[in-house]
Amino acid sequence: MACWRPSLPACRVRAWLPAVVYNGRLDAALLGSAVRGDGSRLQPHSDAPWRGARLMDTSRLTFYPVLLLTLVGLIAQAAAEDRFTPADGFSVEEVVEPGSTGSLVAMAFDKHGNIIASRERGPLLLIQDKDGDGKFETVDTYCDKVNNCQGILPLDDHVFAVGDGPSKTAFYRLSDTDEDGKADRVETLFTFQGGMGEHGPHQPILGPDGLIYVMLGNHTFVEGELAETSPHHHYYDGELINPKYEDANGHASGRKAPGGTVIRTDKNGSFIELFVGGFRNAYDHAFNRDGELFTYDSDMEWDVALPWYRPTRVNHLIPGAEFGWRSGWSKWPPYYLDSLPATIDIGRGSPTGVVLYDHERFPEKYQDALFMCDWSQGRVVVVMLEPEAGTYQAESELFLEGRPLNCSDIEVGPDGWLYICVGGRNTEGSIFRVVADEAAAEESADKPARTSIAQAIDQPQLAADWGREAVRKVKQELGDEWGPSLVAVAVNEKADPRRRVRALDLMQWFGPEPAVDMLVDLSHDDSPKVRAKATYLMGIHTTAASNDRLVALLDDRDANVRRLACASLVRAGHPAPLDKLQPLLAEPNRFVAWEARRALEELPKDQWQSAVLSSSNLRVFLQGAVALAVLGADRDTCVTILDRCQESLGNDLSDDNLLDLLRVIELALHHGGFEPGERAELRSQLASHFPSDDHRLNRELVRTLVMMQDPTLAPKLAACLNSDSPIDERIQLAMLGRHLNVGWTPETRTELLDFFAVARALEGGNSYRGYLTNGANDVLKNMPPEEQLARIRAGAKNPAGALGVVQHLTGDLTPEEMQALVELDLQLDPGESGDARELAKALIVALGHGDASALPHLHQVFENDPARRHHVAQALATYSMKRKPRPEDWPLLVRSLTVVEGTTARDVLRALSRFPQKSDQTQDVRQVILLGLELGDNGGREAARVLARWTGAAASQPREPGPQSMAKWQKWFVEKYPDQPEPVLPAEPEAKAVYAAVLDFLGTDQGRGGDAARGAAVFEKAQCIKCHRYGTRGEGIGPDLTNVSKRFQKKEILESVVFPSLVISDQFAAKTVVTTSGQVYTGLVGKTGDGVVVLQSNGEKVNVPDDEVDEIVPSKKSAMPDGLFNELSQTEIADLFAFMAQVPEGSASAAPAACGASGGQGN
């Protein structure tokens, strides 16, 4: 079998090479991205983990076969020599035949040691090693009734799966009743909201209590009622400042608490409890040997460099925990009193599978460690956990890295090795095994002989079905000795505490249930581990005696036992005495205090509210106030809380206590519904603390003072923005400051906007600039009208200062605003900067909200500035829909059909349907169909409405979905106009990729800076000169290109070259000449004195006398040859565009036709 071991770096395939093999074709766009404009190769980029990655099915590769074979060979060589880098002492083996599994997204071992795996968007597979050679050679379908599973739990005689099946997205129980290797019974236990997306329901696992715990992403939730016994309840969004900023690109917009969650249920799905909440999108989770649950939660990589970015992190999931994920900018910071912090931050990544290594074949440092898959970084991280004061501390190490390692799930096999399946997002799937070297394996195997009960207690991976099957066999062999043997180990004070705890686990899982009196006795044990396990189990097996003992354990010397005592009292439904809880509320350990507060919330409020609010211990007050807020404190209670907070502010507080006090003030203000000026004295006290040397305090002070609209905050805030504080802290203050509506002067508001401009120029995640733009724009939108007008008038000198104001002019414009906009548009030089270019676009769009006086200027821009025709079309469409359509706008909207796209295209179609005019031009009808095809569900119906109005035909039904409607109009057009080119979008993937790559390049500074002198040579190299005239150069039989850049956008010109048959002018339509001798010539046909001349696509001319012409018929294909840009670099294409942008000396000012737009456009 293939094996990878650590080695010196071998000959690598450059990072760009494997990326071009995509969906079974050579992707010209990706290949193009590896070539600079000057033709040189790019250096390998940041996609290092994906070197060697290839997507499924390369059987259809057709482009440059020799190059492709070379690439595939290099990729295979790189994979074989240098794919994996494991930790020292380990190697990696592929255990299935390459290509046999497809893309895999989940896996688990059943009780027989077979692998049950989920093929992405496909069935569950049964993967077997039938001959025991370590190679899983057989891959069969286990269940095709439930597909696309992202979680698999083989348990006893069933397989529990989260996937799409007969009840859509649900939690299913599968059974193979006839034991033929295929599931023949599918039972739905409960269903989920939403589908099986990447943020949907995920992995089920077995808990130490015998229940099943299921991880849910933040885009799903269980359908049906939650049990009243749910540990996690009273969750809330806690949005303190509105309107909130959702993600600038719309991700997870509107998603509410509890976010990602863990639910638990039994094997029959007879109840559902909400266990914890507040994740973003954890995929998997695992219990350690202490019975504590951990997960690996994802980050929002688009938030990188923003103050609310949270890296991927390991969380300790205690009952009822809240981890503070909220959508957009509302993620709770880790110091919030009403949430819990991470155990350890890992960094950037994409968490998938998690497993606890509870085996002995790996070295001791890895035993009881978490192994976690990071899909996007191509790595497996190991986290070592150590108990600490009621929770855990952790260290992480890189265990395995791959080029690529698209790891989607991870499990420990019966042989004690680590198994990793790969796949996801259509990448190639397989299964690999990580093995320790021989020395480690032999040392681990060198153990003394063990008794049968010892075999059960020492059995690895008890949560795995194969581990449980081994225990079941031991239990069956021992018969009546099973229970007493376990009890003997559990109560043996001389035995290893870990083995005693494991004996209790076996009793809980396999029976007999641990006797309560035994648990009470064990809760007095000297070992904190034994006391902790007994405390946990007394929350499940309850009697009056066990409840009394749990109350006593609230005073235990071990913090973990105190925490578990609180949780078990809540689970047992037994009230905890207030005098016992108050010291725990004051504990510095947040996990202990958290469970104490949960126990407090279970008591009737009238038994504890007064006591905690008047407590002399500030920590008791703070935790009690949070409990009241969580339960929904009324206004009177919030007044009392704020009074106590105001009193406490007069004391000497530590930074941590002040931070928690601020959080309590925020919650009280929020729940009490206070108006900004109601607590003026408290506001003044808080203002005196700002600014602070503690960035955390500055965040919360500003947040609170903005809630209270402090009139003294603005100048101090502006000063902080000009300080040397970390940029993310200043971003937080600026985004909060945007919601401050008092105290600003034109000078301080300018400082705020200047900071937004500086911050926007820095690097960050995909949503970084969008958030900052939205914040700055909202400052501008709320600016007094006189300041807005002044910024517009100064826009030629300060485009950035005017941009946000103009972008938000969406209502009716005043005459002063109309005049200022037109004047600014005439003064502005769009080439000065990116802000100036954006402002030029925004000016045109804004004028669409004006009155008719703006329309002449818009018409002038449309005719003279092709680059802005898209935006003029938007403005004219907006005007036509808001007011009565003007006849003179109709021709421009029709001509814009070749340049508009997206929402602007849909608006133009809507506007055209309101005009009484109808086009009878075939090319216009064809263009509407093409536009409708491109828009699909987001504009296809609007296109059909225009077509029905123009043609009077009824090719489709009014409410028919866009794609189906356009398909019918395509058919109608072909039948109606058989001689015309069919309305079909470009389908050639290589041409589409080239078009996208070149268009993007032309929009860059390098692309806009082409050299016209070099472009003159490119005009000949690209064979343009054979058909087209440019000034006095070239042939004139094709469209004259002398003024093409003044008449058409770069997009239109590029489209005409790359997709020559997409839009063909009637004036320059190709024709086919058939001679009397049977010769056929196709191209542009012109009349000569005694015959015709045919300019063919290869640039050659053929003269045919009249007496040799048999017939001349229209051609559906353009005379323009395909692939004219194939031999040009991006820089050469930019040079060509620069050449055509200059009007040559002595040339006519305008030519009668050129390539590009309806009603006189062509190739």
FIVO-769627 format. One record per residue (C-alpha): x negated, y negated, z. Coordinates in steps of 0.2 Angstrom, whole numbers, plus 5000, padded with zeros to 4 digits. Each point is the difference from the previous one (the first is absolute). Example, Ala and Ser with C-alpha at 12.3 -4.5 7.8 and 13.67 -1.06 7.14 Angstrom:
REM residues 2
493850225039
499449834997
END
This chain:
REM residues 1163
500050005000
499449824997
499149935015
499349835004
498749965012
499149845005
498749954988
499049864993
501049894988
500150094984
500349924982
501749925003
501249954987
500249815000
501649955009
500949944985
499850164990
501250125008
501349865002
500350004981
500850185000
501849965005
501650094997
499150114987
499349864989
498649884999
500649845008
499349864989
500549875013
499050095014
498550034988
500149824994
499949945019
498350095000
499349884986
499649825003
500549874987
498250004993
500150194998
499050055015
500550135012
500749955017
499250075015
500950135011
501449915010
500850035017
501050164994
498550105006
501050145009
500950034983
498450044990
500550164991
501949985003
501150054985
501850014999
501050154994
500050094983
498649954988
500750124986
500649864990
498449894998
500049944982
498949855000
498150014996
499950195003
498150005001
500049865013
501350095010
499150165001
498549915005
500949915014
500950165006
498350095001
499249865010
501550005012
499950185003
498149995002
500249865013
501350105009
499050155001
498449915006
500549865011
501950005004
500050035019
498949945014
500550095016
499249975017
498450095004
500250195002
501650014989
500450044982
501550004989
500850144990
501450004987
501150145005
501350004986
499750014981
499849834993
501649934992
501150145008
501049905012
500449834992
499949855011
500350045018
500749895013
500350115016
499450175006
500250125015
499550185004
501450125004
499950145012
499250124988
498649884996
500749954983
500049824995
501749924996
499749844990
501049864992
499749964982
500349814997
501849984994
500150194998
500350165010
499350075015
498650134996
499550165008
498150014999
499250175005
498350085002
500650184997
498450084999
499249925015
498549934991
500349825006
500649944983
501949964999
500250074982
501950025000
501249854998
501950034999
501549905003
500750025018
501549884998
500649894986
501649955008
499149885011
498749894991
498749865002
499850055019
498949885010
500150115015
499950195003
500150095017
500050194999
500850065017
500450175005
501150074986
500449844991
499149864991
500649825005
499849884985
500349824997
500449974982
501349984986
501350144999
501850045000
500449865012
498849884992
498649945012
500250115016
499250105013
500350184994
499750175008
499550144987
500150185003
499350154990
501250135006
499550144989
498149975002
499749994981
498949845002
501449894994
501249895011
501850064996
500949905014
500049815001
500849925014
500249815003
499749955018
500249814997
499749874986
499049844998
500349834993
499149964985
499050124989
498450095001
498949854997
498349975007
500849915014
501350135003
500250155012
498450105002
499250135011
500950115013
499050085014
500350115015
499949915017
499550075017
501850005006
500550124985
500949864991
499649944982
499349834998
500249924983
499049844994
501049874990
499349864989
500649825001
501250024985
501150135007
501050055015
501050155006
501950004995
501250045014
500149965018
498550005012
500150085017
500249895015
498550095007
498949924987
498449935008
499949864988
501549885001
500449825002
498749964985
500149834992
499249904986
499649855012
499949884986
499549845010
499849874986
501250004985
500050014985
498750135001
498750034987
500350174991
498650074990
499549894986
500250144987
501750065008
499350165008
501150075014
501049844999
501550005012
499450165009
500650005018
499550075016
499650145005
498950014985
499150174998
500550125014
499950185007
501650095003
500150175009
501350144999
500250185003
499950154988
501849984995
500049814998
501450005013
499549825007
498849874995
499049895012
499049854995
498350025008
499049854996
500049864987
499049854993
498950084987
499749954983
499950164990
499150145010
500150174990
499550135013
499750025018
499350135012
500150055019
498350035009
499750135012
500749895014
501649994991
499849824995
500549944983
499049904988
500249934983
499049904987
501049854994
499749914983
499549824998
500849884988
498549974989
500849854991
499849915017
498150015001
499349845006
501749945007
500249995019
501350135001
499050134990
499950165011
498750134994
500450184999
500050065018
500350155012
501449985012
500450105016
501950034999
500750015017
501950015002
500949854995
498549914994
500149844989
498649964988
500649844993
500050024981
501249874993
500249954981
499049854993
499149895012
500950065015
498950145005
499750005019
498249975005
499350145011
500049895016
501949985001
500750065017
501550084992
498950124988
498650115002
498249994992
499150124989
498950135007
498749964987
500049894984
499350104985
500049864986
500650004982
500850164994
501550104995
500450135014
500750164995
499850175009
499550025018
499550165010
499350035017
498650125000
500450135013
498850144995
498250055005
499150034983
499549814998
498749935012
500749955017
500049814997
501450034987
501150115011
501649925005
499649864988
501149924987
499650024982
500849874989
500249984981
499749834992
500750024982
499449834993
498350005007
499750194995
499550055018
500450105015
499749915017
499850105016
500549915016
499450075017
501249965015
499649985018
501349975014
499949835008
501249925013
501650074994
499650004981
498450044990
498549914993
499350064983
498550004989
500150044981
498850074987
500050034982
500150194998
500250024981
499949894985
500550044982
499749934983
501550024998
500950075016
501949964997
500450095016
501850025004
500150125014
498950105012
500250165010
499050125010
500050174993
500050175009
498250024996
499649845010
499549904985
500849834995
501150014985
500349844989
501349994986
499849864987
501249914989
501249865000
500549874987
499850124986
498150045004
499350174998
500450125014
499050145008
499650075018
498349995008
499350085015
498749925012
498950135008
498649995014
498350074996
499650175005
499149955017
501549915006
501250144995
498950145008
499849905016
501949975001
500450184997
498850075013
501350025014
500350135013
501450134998
501749935006
501550085008
501749994991
500749855010
498349914997
500250024982
501749925001
499349855010
498549984990
501050024983
499549854989
501349884992
501550055010
501049874991
499750094983
501150144995
498550124998
499449965017
501750035008
500250174990
498450065008
500749955017
501750094996
499050164997
499149995017
501749975009
500750154991
498550115005
500149945018
501850025002
500649975018
498249955005
500149854989
500949885013
499150055016
498349994991
500349824994
500649955018
498550085007
498949894989
501049845003
499950015019
498250065001
499149855007
498350074996
500450014981
499549874987
501449875001
500150004981
500450195000
501349975014
500849864990
500050114985
500950145010
501449875004
500149954982
500250194995
501450025013
500949844993
499950074982
500150185001
500850035017
500450035014
500449825004
498949945014
500850015017
500449825007
499350055017
498450064992
499949834991
500349915016
498650095008
498849974986
500449815001
499050015016
498550084991
498349925002
499850004981
500749844992
500350104984
501050135008
501049875010
500349904984
500750164991
501150045015
500649825000
500550014982
500950165001
501049955015
500849874988
500750144990
500450135014
500949905013
500750035017
500249895015
498350065007
499149964984
500849834999
499549965017
498250064996
500049894985
500449855011
498650045011
498850024985
500249824997
498749975013
498850134993
498249955000
499850044981
500749874988
500550134987
501050095013
500949845005
500449964982
500750174997
501050005016
500949844994
500350084983
500650165007
501249915012
500849914985
500150174991
500850085014
501249865002
499549975019
499949825006
498349955006
500049895016
499649824997
498749995014
499150144992
500149924982
499449835005
498250045004
499950094983
500749854991
498649915007
498750124994
498749944988
500150154989
501349964987
500650184997
500450035018
500949835001
500950044984
500850165007
500349915017
501049874990
501050134991
500450085016
500649835007
501149974985
500950165004
500649935016
501549895002
499449824998
500949945016
498850115010
498449924994
500349844990
499849895015
498650095008
498949994984
500449824996
499549955018
498650115002
498449925007
499050114988
499949924983
499750164991
501650075007
501049854995
499350004982
500450194998
501749975007
500449854990
499550104984
501250145006
501449875001
499649934983
500050184993
501750035007
500749844993
499849875014
501449875000
499749825000
500149975019
498750145003
498949924987
500249835009
499450095016
498550084990
499549834993
500149925017
498850135007
498949984985
499949815003
499650035018
498650124996
499249884987
499549895015
498950145007
498350054995
500350144987
498850124991
500049994981
500950175000
501349955012
500349844991
500150104983
501450115008
500949865007
500149924983
500750154993
501350005014
500449824996
500250044982
501250155003
501049895012
500249864988
500550124986
501350095010
500749855009
500349904984
499249845007
499949854989
498349924997
500249855012
500950105015
498450045009
499049844998
499050025017
499550184996
499549944982
498949865007
499250135012
499650124985
499449864989
498749955014
499250184997
499749974981
498750024993
499250145010
498350094998
501050164998
500650034983
501450115006
500749865011
499949884986
501150114989
501350025013
499949825007
500349944982
501450134997
500949955016
499849814997
500650024982
501650095007
500249855012
499549874986
498749915011
499849824993
498249995006
499450164991
499749944982
498449905002
499250135012
500550134987
499249914986
498449985010
499950195003
500250034981
498449894998
499050105013
498850144998
501250135007
500150164990
501049984984
501350135004
500449905017
500249844991
501150084987
501250065014
500149835007
500349924983
501450134996
500849965016
499849824998
501050004984
501550035011
499649855011
501249864994
499549865012
498549895003
499250014983
499349844991
499549994982
498250025005
500250155011
501250094988
498649974987
498850085011
501150155002
500250014981
498249984997
499650155012
501350114990
499049954984
498350055008
500750165007
500850054983
498349994991
499350145011
500250184997
501350125008
501250134997
501350014986
501249895010
498849885007
500249864988
501850034999
500349975018
499049855001
500849934984
501750035008
499549915016
499349854991
501549994988
501150005015
499149865008
500249904983
501850054999
500449935017
499049844997
501049835000
500649954983
498949854999
498450105003
500550134987
500249864987
498349935004
499250174998
500850024983
499449834994
498250055006
500150174992
498849964986
498649975012
500650135013
500950144991
499950115016
500949875010
501449984988
500250194995
501050065015
501249844999
500450034982
500250195002
501449965012
501049884990
501450124997
501549895003
500649854990
498649874997
500249825003
499549884986
498449955010
499550185000
500450034982
499049854995
498550055011
500050184993
500049954982
498649875003
499050135010
500250124986
499349874987
498549965011
499550175006
498650104993
500450185002
498250054996
499349925015
500450145013
501150155004
501149895010
500249884986
500550144988
501350065013
500649825002
500349984982
501150165000
500949945015
500449834993
500950074985
501050125010
500549865012
500649894986
501350134996
500949955016
500149824994
501249924988
500149984981
498649865001
498750135002
500550114985
499149904987
498350025010
500350185001
500350024982
498449904996
499050125012
500850154991
499449954983
498349935005
499450125014
500350184996
499250065016
501549925010
501450064989
500550145012
500249875014
501049884988
501150144996
500350035019
500449825002
501249994985
500850165006
500249935018
500849844993
501250104988
500650115015
500249855012
500849884988
500950014983
498850074986
499449884988
499950054982
498349934997
499350125013
500650164991
498750014987
498649985012
500750145011
500250114985
498249974995
499450045018
500650184999
498350054995
499149925014
501150025015
499950155012
500750055017
501249895009
499849864988
500550124986
501550055009
500549825003
499749954982
501250144995
501349955012
499949824994
500150064981
501650095004
500849835006
499649914983
501450004987
498650024986
499650174993
498550064991
500250094984
498150034997
499550185000
498449965009
500949915014
501150155003
498650125000
499049895012
501550015013
500050194999
498150005003
500249895015
501450105007
499050164998
498649915009
501149945014
500950165003
501150005015
499549825004
500749924984
500650134988
501849965003
499749814997
499250054983
501550114996
501149855004
499149894988
500050134986
501850035002
500449814999
498849974985
500550164989
501850035005
499550185002
500450115015
498550125000
500150025019
501249985014
499949845011
499650085016
498850134993
498250015008
498749904990
499050154994
501450104993
500849844992
498449954991
499850184993
501749984992
499649834993
498450074993
501050134991
501249874994
498649894993
499250144990
501650054992
500549814997
498349954993
499150164993
498749904991
499449905015
498750065013
500850095014
500249925017
498750115009
498849945014
498250054997
499750175006
498150024997
499250015017
498349954994
500749844991
501049965015
498550015012
498949904988
501449874999
500149995019
498249995003
499649874987
501549895006
499450015018
498249954994
500649854990
500849935015
498450005010
498749865000
498950104989
501450044988
500549824999
498249954997
499750084983
498749934987
500849934984
498450024990
499850185004
501850024997
499849954982
498950154997
501350115009
501349934988
499150094986
499450155011
501950045004
500449994981
501249855004
499249914986
500650134987
501849955002
500249845009
499449824997
499349905014
499749824993
499050034984
499450175004
500950174996
501450064989
501749925000
501150154996
500350035019
500649885012
498949845002
499250005017
499349824999
501249945014
500550165007
499549965018
501149845000
501550104995
499850165010
499550075016
498450115002
501250135006
501049994983
498450004990
499350155009
501650094999
500149984981
498250074998
500250155012
501850044996
500149944982
501750084996
500849935015
500649844993
499949974981
500549834992
501150024985
498849894990
498650125003
500850175001
499150144991
500650084985
499650154990
499749994981
500250164990
499350004983
500650094985
498550125001
500550055018
498749905009
500649925017
499349845008
500649935016
499649835007
500449814997
500749984983
499849834990
500449954983
498749974987
500249944982
500450164992
500250125015
499850025019
498550015011
500150115015
498949965015
499850175009
499650025019
498250044996
499849834992
499950064982
501049924987
500950094986
500749914984
501550094992
500649944983
501949974999
500250144987
499250135012
501149965015
501450135002
500749945017
499649895014
500850055017
499949935018
498850085012
500450035018
498249985005
499049855001
498649964987
498949965015
498850145003
500050095017
498549995012
499249844994
499349965017
499450185004
498249954995
500049835009
499549975018
501049895011
498849864998
500150014981
501949995001
499949855012
498849924987
501250044986
501449915010
498949855003
499649994981
501950004996
500349875013
499049874990
500749924985
498750004986
499549844992
500949964984
501450135003
501949974999
500849955016
501250145000
500350164990
501850064994
499950165010
498950095012
500150165011
501150005015
501849945003
501750034993
500649904986
498449984991
498850125009
499050144993
498450095001
END
